[in-house]
Amino acid sequence: MNAGEALTTVQGLGLGIIDVTTKEPDLEDVFLSLTSGGAE
């Protein structure tokens, strides 16, 4: 599920969105994702 789908689902449940932030992956995140077989 991508961020847009998640927001649509939350709004569809009648909940409001106050704030949304994103996090760019750092080198450690990329390394862990690659070495864990892309489990995330």
C-alpha positions in Angstrom: 0.0 0.0 0.0 1.4 3.4 -0.9 0.9 6.6 1.1 -2.0 7.9 -1.1 -3.9 4.6 -0.6 -3.3 4.7 3.1 -4.6 8.3 3.3 -7.7 7.4 1.2 -8.4 4.4 3.5 -8.1 6.5 6.7 -10.4 9.2 5.3 -12.8 6.6 4.1 -13.1 5.4 7.7 -14.3 8.9 8.7 -11.0 9.9 10.3 -9.3 13.2 9.7 -5.7 13.7 8.7 -3.9 16.5 10.7 -0.3 16.2 9.5 1.7 13.9 7.2 5.5 13.7 7.0 7.8 11.5 5.0 11.2 10.1 5.8 13.9 9.7 3.1 15.9 6.5 3.6 19.4 6.9 4.8 22.3 4.6 3.9 21.6 2.3 6.8 17.9 1.9 5.8 19.0 1.0 2.2 21.7 -1.5 3.5 19.2 -3.2 5.8 16.6 -3.4 3.1 19.0 -4.9 0.6 20.6 -7.4 3.1 17.3 -8.5 4.6 15.9 -9.6 1.2 13.7 -6.5 0.9 11.4 -7.6 3.7 10.1 -4.0 4.3 
